Amino acid sequence: MNEHANPMTLSERADELEEKMMNELNARIATKSTLAYLMDGKVEMASTPELKAANPGKYFLMGADPRLPKLPDKPTLIDFMQHRFASTNHLLQSATLALKNGHSEKVVLACLLHDIGVVGFIRADHGYWGAQMIEPYVDEEVSWAIRMHQALRFFPDLSVGYEYPEMYIKHFGADYKPEPYIVAEYERARNHKWYMTSRLITVNDVYSFDPNAKVDLDDFVDIIGRNFRQPKEGLGFDNSPSAHMWRTLNWPTRFL
């Protein structure tokens, strides 16, 4: 019988792939972290005996989650941007604007990566998380700028045309005041030698939320290549101080 006589449609292929992935997942127990429960307003976690009792004969998942796109054995920053970041549109818009405004490649890269904490990891304190993720792989000025934009975005600087964003009033209310640690961080940053690098993130950040903008990651491949030290072992496997963060993005539901 000719197996090519009735080739599967794209929909049938998708269904077959989904079934295969679910069968793989059903063979293992995928776990949620305590942080995932906290985000649902629950201070709890499923106990090991409880999970084993509910899944007799199964072992815990200790590798890739088959529901997620598979990353290469030696994943790059671009692989994570394509397969683990929930959205890159805002990042690409920010970097595109910085490029059009004639800023240095350090500023462009900082704009490209400034919100990776949000799109790849967690919203809370995203500037700090994002800076820690990339610190071993970029110039110190870039990671410092990303860390400090967390605070600077709440404070105007009319010398570069940056005012307190109207969207923050809509999002948080007119009476919102940044926490004391944010105020203290701003005070420390304002006289720092790299203050303007971080400030330029905020300048190219607030105007980069156009849902119809046409942007392309390919436009920044060379800038990433020149300014991001991609480990030969792959992100997550190079024994850097933040390698564990990239492994967590790679395998978010592994047991330990």
PADREN-434586 format. One line per field, with one value per residue (C-alpha): chain; z, x, y; residue in three letters. Coordinates in Angstrom, 3 decimals. Each point is the difference from the previous one (the first is absolute). Example, Ala and Ser with C-alpha at 12.3 -4.5 7.8 and 13.67 -1.06 7.14 Angstrom:
PADREN-434586
c = A; A
up = 7.800; -0.660
east = 12.300; 1.370
north = -4.500; 3.440
r = ALA; SER
END
This chain:
PADREN-434586
c = A; A; A; A; A; A; A; A; A; A; A; A; A; A; A; A; A; A; A; A; A; A; A; A; A; A; A; A; A; A; A; A; A; A; A; A; A; A; A; A; A; A; A; A; A; A; A; A; A; A; A; A; A; A; A; A; A; A; A; A; A; A; A; A; A; A; A; A; A; A; A; A; A; A; A; A; A; A; A; A; A; A; A; A; A; A; A; A; A; A; A; A; A; A; A; A; A; A; A; A; A; A; A; A; A; A; A; A; A; A; A; A; A; A; A; A; A; A; A; A; A; A; A; A; A; A; A; A; A; A; A; A; A; A; A; A; A; A; A; A; A; A; A; A; A; A; A; A; A; A; A; A; A; A; A; A; A; A; A; A; A; A; A; A; A; A; A; A; A; A; A; A; A; A; A; A; A; A; A; A; A; A; A; A; A; A; A; A; A; A; A; A; A; A; A; A; A; A; A; A; A; A; A; A; A; A; A; A; A; A; A; A; A; A; A; A; A; A; A; A; A; A; A; A; A; A; A; A; A; A; A; A; A; A; A; A; A; A; A; A; A; A; A; A; A; A; A; A; A; A; A; A; A; A; A; A
up = 0.000; -0.929; 3.272; -1.905; -1.756; 2.696; 1.727; 3.300; 0.062; 2.120; 2.519; 0.221; 0.435; 2.784; 1.709; -0.290; 1.460; 2.851; 0.795; -0.052; 2.385; 2.381; -0.004; 0.904; 2.769; 1.303; 0.542; 2.537; 2.839; -0.796; 3.101; 0.715; 2.150; 3.209; -1.834; -2.529; 2.846; 1.628; -3.239; 0.397; 3.527; 1.666; 2.484; -0.720; -2.066; -0.914; 2.179; -1.548; 1.507; -1.135; -3.576; -0.075; 1.360; -2.671; -2.727; 0.831; -1.810; -1.403; 0.513; 0.388; -3.006; 0.178; -3.434; -2.737; 0.157; -3.257; -0.068; -0.614; -3.185; 0.184; 0.297; -1.636; 2.113; 0.074; 0.018; -0.881; 1.085; -3.285; 0.651; 3.332; -1.597; -2.623; 2.184; 3.640; 0.035; -0.050; -2.267; -1.513; -1.787; 2.618; 0.353; -3.748; -0.231; 2.747; -1.652; -3.425; 1.381; 1.684; -3.275; -1.947; 2.599; -0.667; 3.383; 0.612; -0.284; 3.786; 0.310; -2.792; 1.681; 3.369; -1.595; -1.713; 3.303; 2.580; 0.630; -0.358; 3.664; -0.874; -3.188; 1.131; 3.772; 2.323; 0.088; 3.576; 0.178; -3.654; -0.413; 2.631; -1.307; -3.587; 0.929; 1.954; -2.909; -2.431; 2.300; -0.876; -3.732; -0.597; 0.803; 3.597; -1.255; -1.745; 2.994; 2.346; -2.301; -0.113; 3.784; 0.595; -2.550; 2.558; 2.122; -2.572; -1.870; 2.951; -0.008; -2.711; -1.660; -2.083; -1.377; -2.312; -0.283; 2.366; 2.115; 2.412; -2.340; -0.270; -0.339; 3.594; 1.213; -1.918; 1.228; 3.647; 0.853; 0.431; 3.660; -0.515; 1.527; -0.649; 2.943; 2.075; -1.482; -3.492; 1.106; 1.578; -3.158; -2.089; 2.287; -0.330; -3.769; -0.880; 0.521; -1.364; -3.049; -1.910; 1.015; -3.546; -1.428; 2.352; -0.525; -3.750; 0.620; 1.533; -2.862; -2.622; 2.149; 0.602; -3.683; -1.135; 0.432; -3.526; -0.744; -3.730; -0.096; -2.385; 1.693; -0.648; 2.299; -2.997; 0.011; 3.288; -0.536; -0.793; 2.982; 2.264; -1.536; 0.696; 3.485; 1.619; 0.995; -0.975; 1.959; -2.190; 2.346; -0.474; 2.364; 3.163; -0.322; 0.363; 3.815; 0.113; 3.071; -1.891; -1.943; 2.338; -1.037; -3.662; 0.922; 1.904; -3.132; -1.986; 2.464; 2.111; 1.245; 0.897; 3.532; 1.324
east = 0.000; 1.321; 0.417; 0.151; -3.349; -1.872; 2.488; -1.065; -1.250; 1.772; -2.820; 0.399; 3.763; -0.553; -2.447; 2.451; 2.823; -2.198; -1.034; 3.638; 1.000; -2.839; 0.885; 3.574; -1.230; -2.444; 2.935; 1.546; -1.194; 0.498; 0.089; -0.835; 2.296; -1.133; 0.361; -2.584; -2.441; 0.776; -1.007; -3.390; -0.277; 0.805; 2.812; 0.382; 1.634; -0.954; 1.872; 2.084; -2.084; -3.173; 1.239; 1.242; -3.309; -1.898; 2.326; 0.751; 2.957; 1.228; 3.317; 0.457; 0.944; 3.695; 0.529; -1.773; -3.749; -1.397; -2.741; 2.604; 2.011; 3.215; 3.186; 3.275; 2.561; 2.075; -2.650; 0.843; -1.578; -1.894; -1.356; -1.392; -1.437; -1.754; -1.185; -0.208; -0.759; -3.758; 0.396; 2.885; -2.006; 0.482; 3.705; 0.498; -1.909; 2.154; 3.221; -1.187; -0.767; 3.408; 1.650; -1.917; 0.982; 3.652; 0.926; 2.982; -0.241; 0.180; -3.137; -1.724; 0.810; -1.170; -3.303; -0.284; 0.424; -1.395; -3.250; 1.141; -0.845; -3.643; -0.311; 2.161; -0.016; -2.109; -1.530; 0.925; 3.401; 0.521; 2.904; 2.006; -0.872; 0.747; 3.362; 0.990; -0.911; 2.328; 2.728; 2.636; -0.477; -0.079; 1.994; -0.580; -1.470; -2.812; -1.013; 0.255; -2.244; -2.621; 0.055; -0.392; -2.749; -2.219; 0.223; 0.651; -3.240; -1.953; 1.908; -0.040; 3.071; -1.067; 3.540; -0.722; -3.736; -1.025; -3.082; -1.800; -1.917; -3.735; -0.402; 1.240; -2.803; -2.443; 1.628; 0.738; -2.109; 0.861; 0.917; 2.557; 3.420; 3.041; 1.226; 2.895; 2.524; -0.878; 0.430; 3.370; 1.093; -0.900; 2.005; 3.032; -0.337; -0.515; 3.688; 1.463; 2.282; -2.424; -3.144; -0.758; 0.281; -2.740; -2.007; 0.027; -1.697; -2.923; -0.036; -0.193; -2.279; -3.087; -0.740; 0.368; -3.411; -1.417; -1.902; 0.305; 3.743; 2.024; 3.165; 2.377; 2.451; 2.268; 0.834; 1.862; 1.814; 3.302; -0.291; -0.669; 2.977; 2.334; -1.258; -1.340; 2.598; -1.799; 1.519; 1.175; -1.727; -3.343; -1.881; -0.691; 2.934; 3.018; 0.267; -0.497; -1.601; -3.304; 0.104; -2.639; -2.470; 0.264; -0.305; -3.180; -1.436; 1.059; -1.453; -2.579; -1.908; 2.845; -0.260; 3.395
north = 0.000; 3.421; 1.893; 3.300; -0.475; 1.888; 2.329; 1.515; 3.551; 2.644; -0.267; -3.776; 0.360; 2.525; -2.350; -2.890; 2.102; 1.197; -3.578; -1.116; 2.784; -0.736; -3.709; 0.936; 2.276; -2.618; -2.334; 2.408; 2.216; 3.691; 2.189; 3.627; 2.106; 1.667; 3.313; -1.153; -0.688; 3.350; 1.693; -1.658; 1.388; -3.323; -0.603; -3.692; -2.708; -3.539; -2.514; -2.751; -2.853; 1.742; 0.309; -3.601; -1.286; 1.913; -1.319; -3.655; -1.525; 3.305; 1.737; 3.734; 2.095; 0.838; 1.492; 1.905; 0.536; -1.462; 2.643; 2.713; 0.607; -1.988; 2.016; -1.092; -1.834; 3.210; 2.728; 3.585; 3.256; 0.077; -3.511; 1.194; 3.127; -2.109; -2.900; 1.111; 3.721; 0.566; 3.037; 1.928; 2.693; 2.713; -0.831; 0.163; 3.272; 1.522; -1.150; 1.159; 3.454; 0.179; -0.997; 2.655; 2.583; -0.745; -1.429; -2.267; -3.762; -0.260; 2.122; -1.930; -3.331; 1.334; 1.025; -3.376; -1.871; 2.420; -1.906; -3.596; -0.431; 0.722; -2.030; -2.911; -0.235; 2.159; 3.491; 0.948; 1.739; -0.898; 2.409; -1.839; -3.455; 1.003; 1.517; -3.101; -2.263; 1.746; 1.298; -2.632; 0.537; 3.755; 3.103; 1.099; 3.269; -1.891; -2.125; 3.012; 2.026; -2.749; -0.381; 3.740; 0.605; -1.743; 3.160; 2.725; -0.618; 1.463; 3.307; 2.684; 1.490; 2.974; 0.435; -2.948; 0.591; -2.786; 0.672; -2.290; -2.335; 0.572; -3.767; -0.403; 2.244; -2.209; -3.201; 0.823; 3.053; 3.665; -0.480; -2.787; 0.672; -2.216; -2.053; 1.435; -2.439; 1.283; 3.617; -0.847; -1.804; 3.037; 2.270; -2.272; -0.213; 3.655; 0.918; -3.215; 0.051; -2.249; 1.844; 1.151; -3.515; -1.123; 3.162; -0.602; -3.350; 1.869; 2.505; -2.752; -2.141; 2.085; 0.644; -3.604; -1.577; 0.232; -3.244; 0.676; 0.643; -2.175; -1.219; -2.875; -1.773; -0.610; 3.715; -0.489; -3.286; 1.747; 2.361; -2.975; -1.821; 2.913; 0.852; -3.198; -2.594; -3.177; -2.925; -2.865; -2.475; 1.746; 2.305; -1.964; -2.386; 2.292; 0.104; 3.761; 1.645; 0.225; -3.284; -1.460; 2.700; -0.989; -3.693; 0.851; 1.597; -3.030; -2.576; 1.901; -3.074; -2.361; -1.376; 1.131
r = MET; ASN; GLU; HIS; ALA; ASN; PRO; MET; THR; LEU; SER; GLU; ARG; ALA; ASP; GLU; LEU; GLU; GLU; LYS; MET; MET; ASN; GLU; LEU; ASN; ALA; ARG; ILE; ALA; THR; LYS; SER; THR; LEU; ALA; TYR; LEU; MET; ASP; GLY; LYS; VAL; GLU; MET; ALA; SER; THR; PRO; GLU; LEU; LYS; ALA; ALA; ASN; PRO; GLY; LYS; TYR; PHE; LEU; MET; GLY; ALA; ASP; PRO; ARG; LEU; PRO; LYS; LEU; PRO; ASP; LYS; PRO; THR; LEU; ILE; ASP; PHE; MET; GLN; HIS; ARG; PHE; ALA; SER; THR; ASN; HIS; LEU; LEU; GLN; SER; ALA; THR; LEU; ALA; LEU; LYS; ASN; GLY; HIS; SER; GLU; LYS; VAL; VAL; LEU; ALA; CYS; LEU; LEU; HIS; ASP; ILE; GLY; VAL; VAL; GLY; PHE; ILE; ARG; ALA; ASP; HIS; GLY; TYR; TRP; GLY; ALA; GLN; MET; ILE; GLU; PRO; TYR; VAL; ASP; GLU; GLU; VAL; SER; TRP; ALA; ILE; ARG; MET; HIS; GLN; ALA; LEU; ARG; PHE; PHE; PRO; ASP; LEU; SER; VAL; GLY; TYR; GLU; TYR; PRO; GLU; MET; TYR; ILE; LYS; HIS; PHE; GLY; ALA; ASP; TYR; LYS; PRO; GLU; PRO; TYR; ILE; VAL; ALA; GLU; TYR; GLU; ARG; ALA; ARG; ASN; HIS; LYS; TRP; TYR; MET; THR; SER; ARG; LEU; ILE; THR; VAL; ASN; ASP; VAL; TYR; SER; PHE; ASP; PRO; ASN; ALA; LYS; VAL; ASP; LEU; ASP; ASP; PHE; VAL; ASP; ILE; ILE; GLY; ARG; ASN; PHE; ARG; GLN; PRO; LYS; GLU; GLY; LEU; GLY; PHE; ASP; ASN; SER; PRO; SER; ALA; HIS; MET; TRP; ARG; THR; LEU; ASN; TRP; PRO; THR; ARG; PHE; LEU
END
